[in-house]
Amino acid sequence: MRIEVDLDICQGHGMCEMEAPEVFETHSDHVKILVDRPAESQRAEVEAAVQYCPTQALRIVEDDE
């Protein structure tokens, strides 16, 4: 899986960092993805981060296998 962020709508609320601090880092008005291809063991945390993003700026893109 790969994570994408739409920086045009991200407002830096920090919900993603609260859910997956090893994957996301929040700045004053945007998020930085620290690990764009997190391990499968981090899937639950990443899915929660995507789900709870107030602006829906995050998405998971599944890798083609």
Secondary structure, 3 states (H helix, E strand, C coil): CEEEECCCCCCCCCHHHHHCCCCEEECCCCEEECCCCCCHHHHHHHHHHHHHCCCCCEEEECCCC
